[in-house]
């Protein structure tokens, strides 16, 4: 994958927090920032798909939203080995 060096301006405290987080993970700060940017772009794409679906089919009902949230929480708990994993 090709890379490109860019310059960005961030608050000093954010840079320090990023440096600490990257050090804890044993990765360069640039990789941590790139991962966060990639995650943001995936979230934006997901929101666009949901908006497109709702435009075509109508808004989700509160029940549908609650059901989806419960399914996501259960999947997260299973994947992360949280307390919901044993209850599922």
Helices and strands as residue ranges (DSSP letters): H 12-25, H 29-57, H 62-80, H 83-87
